[in-house]
């Protein structure tokens, strides 16, 4: 066997081992990603539901969040909690989609609501009226305050909220108190 063919044979085996190792790594990476998705799916669905009312838009947003999570998965910094990382990406994607939708709606005329057939799902029929009112109130908030309330209602600490939204802890407390006062005022008026 010539030195050249021996070298090529060793190189081929090396490439095969590298491919096998990379393939196994990708498989493990994929499995870990799917486990992470399963354990944090409530965060993703909650944010997507808060930023989109239409169920088809919600599904599209969920897919976009998952794609962004996958694209960023290798960049995850384990100094931070995984849920914080998921919240941050999901909120950024949702806010971007919300802004695109607003821009798109500026260029198109909306159809009159009486031209639609109103069909309610059983889940909507069963929701408590107060929860519906709270969801409506949250939907009317600006992007930052909406994200803040989602995190607050999900029992995140002020520190975690500040980290996710990239604002100060004192700002979190101030904003939450102002929103609570606004809710009280609107609740008593209705």
Secondary structure, 3 states (H helix, E strand, C coil): CCHHHHHHHHHHHHHHHHHHHHHHHHHHHHHHHHHHHHHHHHHHHHHHHHHCCCHHHHHHHHHHHHHHHHHHHHHCCCCCCHHHHHHHHHHHHHHHHHHHHHHHHHCCCCCCHHHCCCCCCHHHHHCCHHHHHHHHHHHCCCHHHHHHHHHHHCCCCHHHHHHHHCCCHHHHHHHHHHHHHHHHHHHHHC
